Amino acid sequence: MVRIVTDSTCDLSPERQKALGVEVVPLSVHFGEESFLDGIDLSNEEFYARLREAETLPTTAQVNPEEFISRFQAHMAAGDQVVGIFLASQLSGTCQSAMIARDMVDEDNIFVLDSTTVTFGLGLLVEMAARLRDQGLDARTIAQKVEALAKRLRFYAVVSTLKYLKMGGRISGTAAVVGGMLGITPILNIRDGVVEAAAKSRGRKGAFQWMEKQLQAEPADLSLPVSFGNADSPDIMAECEAALAASVPGAEVLESSIGSVVGTHAGPGCTGIAYFVKE
């Protein structure tokens, strides 16, 4: 049997995790001295309630190799193969921990992939891996196909406030104040594991129009699902879906709630789209 393993930054709901039959290993979130397992001890709703009141940003910690060793050994003992798909290695050491564990447990039957993305982009790759597994493909073939899909993945998101980017030191205090006064909405992009400011717009409407132009320049493969995500803001995600609906006609649409790792920096109100470009 092929086991699909990922980490909690895939931001698949517990219900979706169960439906797909995937194993999700949690990162940890720390508010001061308090520590929580992401998605287990702390729900997204509880996280955003705490974040709104926080004077300093929480911190997050990667999964350690020992955790992966324990899980991988159990799967090898059962005679299974593993395909592990984890958040971008440039954003966390979690993928490196999984690679260390693979090398210590079984290099031949455990395939570890750096997704080069995170949140609902990672979740989209995990969805595809589970579907390939259900088609009866072996672990090596699934890994090869998911790796190819990762190169075709596009991810764009907008944030509603510059507050959390400022708190995290991603932008200066002056830039946050000026951006807020001018109604600047940053558009974020993830390429090759790096989060970048792809563009800036005046307000969300302008940001969604920019995304629409990107979808026109690099059209989505409508035979594959499209994913929308939101950080404690399903209403804003609905606006995004409506604005981009004409660019993904007939596509299967998935929805996701952005969890604590990305939510720490993006803050509530973030939304966006992940999709695969045509070959």
C-alpha positions as CSV (number, residue, x, y, z in Angstrom):
1,M,0.0,0.0,0.0
2,V,1.2,3.6,-0.7
3,R,0.9,6.0,2.2
4,I,0.7,9.7,1.4
5,V,2.3,11.8,4.2
6,T,2.3,15.6,4.5
7,D,2.5,18.2,7.2
8,S,-0.1,20.5,8.8
9,T,0.8,23.4,6.6
10,C,-1.2,21.7,3.8
11,D,-4.2,23.2,5.5
12,L,-6.5,20.4,4.5
13,S,-9.4,20.2,7.0
14,P,-9.6,17.2,9.2
15,E,-12.6,16.0,7.2
16,R,-10.7,16.3,4.0
17,Q,-7.7,14.6,5.4
18,K,-9.9,11.6,6.4
19,A,-11.7,11.5,3.0
20,L,-8.4,11.5,1.2
21,G,-6.8,9.0,3.5
22,V,-3.6,11.0,4.0
23,E,-1.4,11.3,7.1
24,V,-0.7,14.8,8.4
25,V,2.2,15.5,10.7
26,P,1.7,18.7,12.7
27,L,4.2,21.5,13.2
28,S,4.0,23.3,16.5
29,V,2.9,26.9,17.3
30,H,4.1,28.9,20.2
31,F,2.4,31.9,21.9
32,G,5.0,32.9,24.5
33,E,5.4,29.9,26.8
34,E,2.4,28.1,25.5
35,S,3.0,25.4,22.8
36,F,0.4,23.9,20.6
37,L,0.3,21.2,17.9
38,D,-0.9,22.9,14.7
39,G,-4.4,21.8,13.9
40,I,-4.6,19.5,16.8
41,D,-4.3,21.4,20.1
42,L,-5.2,24.7,18.3
43,S,-8.0,25.1,15.7
44,N,-7.7,27.8,13.0
45,E,-10.5,29.7,14.7
46,E,-8.7,29.7,18.1
47,F,-5.4,30.7,16.4
48,Y,-6.9,33.8,14.7
49,A,-8.6,34.8,17.9
50,R,-5.3,34.7,19.7
51,L,-3.4,36.4,16.8
52,R,-5.7,39.4,16.8
53,E,-4.9,40.0,20.4
54,A,-1.2,39.2,20.2
55,E,1.3,42.1,20.8
56,T,4.1,39.9,19.3
57,L,3.8,37.3,16.6
58,P,3.7,33.6,17.6
59,T,6.5,31.4,16.4
60,T,6.3,28.1,14.7
61,A,8.6,25.1,14.8
62,Q,9.4,22.4,12.3
63,V,8.8,18.7,12.6
64,N,11.9,16.9,14.0
65,P,13.5,13.9,12.3
66,E,12.6,11.6,15.2
67,E,8.9,12.1,14.6
68,F,9.3,11.1,10.9
69,I,11.5,8.2,11.8
70,S,8.8,6.8,14.1
71,R,6.1,7.1,11.5
72,F,8.2,5.9,8.6
73,Q,9.3,2.8,10.5
74,A,5.7,1.9,11.3
75,H,4.8,2.1,7.5
76,M,7.9,0.0,6.5
77,A,7.0,-2.6,9.1
78,A,3.6,-2.9,7.6
79,G,5.1,-3.4,4.1
80,D,3.9,-0.1,2.8
81,Q,5.6,2.5,0.6
82,V,5.5,6.3,1.5
83,V,5.2,9.4,-0.6
84,G,5.9,12.4,1.6
85,I,5.1,15.9,0.3
86,F,6.1,18.8,2.5
87,L,6.1,22.6,2.6
88,A,8.9,24.4,0.8
89,S,12.3,23.7,2.2
90,Q,13.1,27.4,2.0
91,L,10.3,28.1,4.4
92,S,10.9,25.4,7.0
93,G,13.3,22.6,7.9
94,T,10.4,20.1,8.0
95,C,11.2,18.6,4.6
96,Q,14.9,18.2,5.5
97,S,13.8,16.4,8.7
98,A,11.8,14.0,6.5
99,M,14.8,13.4,4.2
100,I,17.0,12.6,7.2
101,A,14.4,10.2,8.4
102,R,14.1,8.6,5.0
103,D,17.9,8.0,4.8
104,M,17.9,6.4,8.2
105,V,14.8,4.2,7.6
106,D,14.5,3.1,4.0
107,E,15.9,5.0,1.0
108,D,14.2,2.7,-1.5
109,N,10.6,2.8,-0.4
110,I,10.2,6.3,1.0
111,F,10.0,9.2,-1.5
112,V,10.3,12.7,0.0
113,L,9.3,15.7,-2.1
114,D,9.9,19.4,-1.5
115,S,6.6,20.9,-2.7
116,T,8.2,24.4,-3.1
117,T,4.9,25.8,-1.9
118,V,2.7,25.9,1.2
119,T,-0.9,26.1,2.5
120,F,-3.6,25.5,-0.2
121,G,-0.9,25.1,-2.9
122,L,0.6,22.2,-0.9
123,G,-2.9,20.9,-0.2
124,L,-3.6,20.8,-4.0
125,L,-0.5,18.7,-4.6
126,V,-1.5,16.3,-1.8
127,E,-5.0,16.0,-3.3
128,M,-3.4,15.0,-6.6
129,A,-1.1,12.5,-4.9
130,A,-4.1,10.8,-3.2
131,R,-5.9,10.6,-6.6
132,L,-2.8,9.1,-8.3
133,R,-2.6,6.5,-5.4
134,D,-6.3,5.6,-5.9
135,Q,-5.5,4.9,-9.5
136,G,-3.2,2.2,-8.4
137,L,0.1,3.8,-9.2
138,D,3.3,2.9,-7.2
139,A,5.1,5.3,-5.0
140,R,7.9,6.1,-7.4
141,T,5.5,7.0,-10.2
142,I,3.3,9.1,-7.9
143,A,6.4,11.0,-6.7
144,Q,7.5,11.6,-10.3
145,K,4.1,12.9,-11.4
146,V,3.6,15.1,-8.3
147,E,7.1,16.6,-8.8
148,A,6.1,17.4,-12.4
149,L,2.9,19.0,-11.2
150,A,4.7,21.1,-8.7
151,K,6.6,22.8,-11.5
152,R,3.3,23.8,-13.1
153,L,1.7,25.1,-9.9
154,R,0.9,28.8,-9.6
155,F,0.0,30.5,-6.3
156,Y,-1.2,34.0,-5.8
157,A,-2.6,35.6,-2.6
158,V,-3.5,39.0,-1.3
159,V,-3.4,40.3,2.3
160,S,-6.0,42.6,3.8
161,T,-3.6,44.2,6.3
162,L,0.1,45.0,6.4
163,K,0.0,44.7,10.2
164,Y,1.4,41.2,10.5
165,L,4.0,41.6,7.8
166,K,5.2,44.6,9.8
167,M,5.2,42.7,13.1
168,G,7.2,39.9,11.5
169,G,9.7,42.3,10.1
170,R,8.8,41.5,6.5
171,I,8.2,45.2,5.8
172,S,9.2,48.4,7.6
173,G,6.9,50.3,10.0
174,T,6.9,53.3,7.6
175,A,6.0,51.1,4.6
176,A,3.1,49.6,6.6
177,V,1.8,53.1,7.6
178,V,2.1,54.5,4.1
179,G,0.7,51.4,2.5
180,G,-2.3,51.5,4.8
181,M,-3.0,55.1,4.1
182,L,-2.8,54.6,0.3
183,G,-4.9,51.4,0.5
184,I,-2.1,49.3,-1.0
185,T,-2.8,45.6,-1.3
186,P,0.3,43.4,-1.7
187,I,-0.1,40.4,-4.1
188,L,2.1,37.6,-2.9
189,N,3.5,34.8,-5.2
190,I,5.3,31.6,-4.3
191,R,7.9,30.4,-6.9
192,D,10.5,27.8,-6.3
193,G,9.8,27.9,-2.5
194,V,10.3,31.7,-2.2
195,V,7.5,34.0,-1.1
196,E,7.7,37.2,-3.2
197,A,5.7,40.4,-3.6
198,A,4.6,39.9,-7.2
199,A,2.7,43.2,-7.4
200,K,0.8,45.9,-5.5
201,S,-2.7,47.2,-6.2
202,R,-5.1,49.8,-4.8
203,G,-7.6,47.6,-3.0
204,R,-8.7,44.0,-3.4
205,K,-10.6,44.6,-6.6
206,G,-7.5,45.7,-8.3
207,A,-5.6,42.7,-6.9
208,F,-8.2,40.3,-8.2
209,Q,-8.0,42.0,-11.6
210,W,-4.2,41.5,-11.6
211,M,-4.8,37.8,-10.8
212,E,-7.2,37.5,-13.7
213,K,-4.6,38.9,-16.0
214,Q,-2.1,36.3,-14.8
215,L,-4.6,33.6,-15.5
216,Q,-5.0,34.9,-19.0
217,A,-1.3,35.0,-19.5
218,E,-0.8,31.5,-18.0
219,P,-4.2,29.7,-18.3
220,A,-5.2,27.0,-15.9
221,D,-5.4,23.4,-16.9
222,L,-9.2,23.0,-16.4
223,S,-8.9,19.2,-16.3
224,L,-7.3,19.5,-12.9
225,P,-8.7,21.1,-9.7
226,V,-8.3,24.7,-8.7
227,S,-7.9,25.7,-5.1
228,F,-8.9,28.9,-3.2
229,G,-7.8,29.6,0.3
230,N,-8.7,32.1,3.0
231,A,-7.4,33.2,6.4
232,D,-10.4,33.4,8.6
233,S,-12.2,35.3,5.8
234,P,-14.5,33.0,3.8
235,D,-16.4,36.1,2.6
236,I,-13.3,37.6,1.0
237,M,-12.5,34.2,-0.5
238,A,-16.0,34.2,-2.1
239,E,-15.2,37.6,-3.7
240,C,-12.0,36.2,-5.1
241,E,-13.8,33.1,-6.5
242,A,-16.4,35.3,-8.1
243,A,-13.8,37.6,-9.6
244,L,-11.8,34.7,-11.1
245,A,-14.7,32.4,-12.1
246,A,-14.6,33.4,-15.8
247,S,-10.9,32.4,-15.9
248,V,-11.5,28.9,-14.7
249,P,-14.8,27.9,-16.3
250,G,-16.0,24.4,-15.4
251,A,-13.0,23.6,-13.2
252,E,-13.3,21.6,-10.0
253,V,-13.0,24.1,-7.2
254,L,-11.6,23.2,-3.8
255,E,-11.5,25.5,-0.8
256,S,-9.2,25.7,2.2
257,S,-8.7,27.5,5.4
258,I,-5.2,28.9,5.9
259,G,-3.7,27.7,9.1
260,S,-1.3,29.1,11.7
261,V,2.0,28.9,9.8
262,V,1.1,31.1,6.9
263,G,-1.6,32.9,8.9
264,T,1.0,34.2,11.3
265,H,2.6,36.4,8.7
266,A,-0.3,37.0,6.3
267,G,-2.9,37.7,9.0
268,P,-6.7,37.3,8.8
269,G,-8.2,38.5,5.6
270,C,-5.7,36.8,3.3
271,T,-7.1,35.0,0.2
272,G,-5.9,33.6,-3.0
273,I,-5.8,30.9,-5.7
274,A,-3.6,28.0,-6.6
275,Y,-3.8,26.2,-9.9
276,F,-1.9,24.2,-12.5
277,V,-0.9,25.9,-15.8
278,K,-1.6,24.1,-19.1
279,E,1.3,21.9,-20.4
